[in-house]
Amino acid sequence: MFSFCTDPSTLETAQWFACYLTTGKHQLFYWSFLTVLALLAITAPTALAFGFGGAIAARSNIPPVAWFGKGYIAIVRGVPDIAFFLFFVIALDQGFEWLRHQMLCPDWSEPIRQGNDFLVCPSAKLPLSNAPQWIHEVYGFFLAVLTFAIVFGAFAANVLFGAMRAIPRGQLEAAESYGMTPRQTFWRIIVPQMWVYALPGLSNLWMVLIKATPLLFLLGVEDIVYWARELGGTALERFSDYPHPDWRLWYFLALLIFYLAFTRVSEAVLRRINARLTRGQATIGGT
Amino acid sequence: MKLLIQSTAILALTAGAALAGSHAEVVRMGTEGAYAPWNFLDDNGEVAGFERELGDELCARAELTCEWVTNEWDSIIPNLVSGNYDTIIAGMSITDERDEVIDFTQAYTPPDPSAYLATSMDADITGGVVAAQTGTIQAGYLAEQGVTVLEFATPEDTIAAVRNGEADAVLADQSFLAPFAAENADLVMLEELVSLGGGVGMGVRESDGELKAKMDAAIQSMKDDGTLNELITKWEVSSTW
């Protein structure tokens, strides 16, 4: 990075750290913070959309749709996250590949499952095995977003389902007496007012989602915890220009500060949103 | 909701279609990246070490384009069989149990004894607690011996366990432990050695006979012209052929 970094073993402490903290490996560490933030920025609205869809499905008058919505909420909420992240992602990936295999290689005669091996035709591989590494990484990231969205969507669905039912009955009766159709009632009365009831539950989910990001590594995305462990581990003179003992404690402390600062900022933002949503509501908070 | 699922599915199905044009054969090499001198990440975050140089040379000889991928040791075999990469080149010893699930090329390093690393020469390795990495031949061996084993997901953790007194010693490949003993005054290698495993080979899917044959031939040619021995000596990973 800096011109004086050619021989780190001769440097003063300050310069040594300037060089050490700007190695290629550290830059990957810094990028991984952006990965985590990007994941949150994409996952949160997606999960909310899944939750909204799930809640609408669960309160549908058409039984199969309601079963689907309630089944989604019950099953995903009941499965331990770690099992979901280990099993579901491989299944999802293989599901996509199987679909592509059926579409792209109709003449393929060999079985897809051979013993332990899962083999689709080369053009059905996802991503293609000759795709550059960044495509593989983007695909891994996409799988991570989808998995997080499905898991957190189920919890959000339950929160929103409850929030929709918390709207005072009188509001709905008033809407009916104005001649609104159920659809109009839903979009004009229920949806604008449900957020104040949903917010405590949703803010919990957001906090949990922030802290769940280290699960990313289970999905093959190299996140901040992975790099902190990798960088903090003992660096021996033979294998690194910057030998140091086990510094993982310091790296994990840095992560602790990052997560604390992030949740702190989130709390402040959520408080403002809450104040905005309760304004004018017939609740204690909204007077 | 439905639209979202449909559009993500369509996205997934069409992704990569645009890239289907080139058909150069790429072999994805899976490694752990945390087991120096076999494989580790250098200061630039690139895979380096004995197996990096070996793998690149094997790919050159077999005329394949290779791409390096890192994966946790725990799930390195499941990800191979589900096709996320095509080889495991991660200091993996050839054993019968592993051979039931995947195939190995011929060994590229001869079987080498494993060693103990401890904080003092009189560490109790029979009655005490011994650390090992999960899913390694050393962990399997210790369990068979009836020793109290402490298993860790990464090699780094096994060393840390010895340092902070959680374990009396760690059992691992001699080549992995030696640099730690050499550079740290508080760590010593015990004299006792254990012979384990059938040498280190490259793991491939059982259905991937073609790749296995190519790699076998490349390894044989490196053995024949002595370049493999040079690499082994350079990185001090084992005895030579």
Interface residues (C-beta under 8 A of the other chain):
Chain A: T23 G24 K25 Q27 L28 T46 A49 F50 F52 G53 G54 I56 A57 I90 D93 Q94 F96 E97 L99 R100 M103 Q114 G115 N116 D117 F118 L119 V120 S123 K125 L126 P127 L128 S129 N130 A131 P132 Q133 I135 H136 Y139 F142 L146 F217 G220 E222 R229 E230 G233 T234 L236 E237 R238 F239 S240 D241 Y242 P243 D246 R248
Chain B: M1 K2 L4 T8 A9 A12 L13 A15 G16 L19 A20 S22 H23 A24 E25 V26 V27 R28 G33 A34 A36 P37 F40 L41 D42 D43 N44 G45 E46 A48 G49 T65 E67 V69 T70 N71 E72 P78 N79 V81 S82 G83 N84 D86 V101 I102 T154 E156 I159 A160 R163 P179 F180 E183 R205 E206 S207
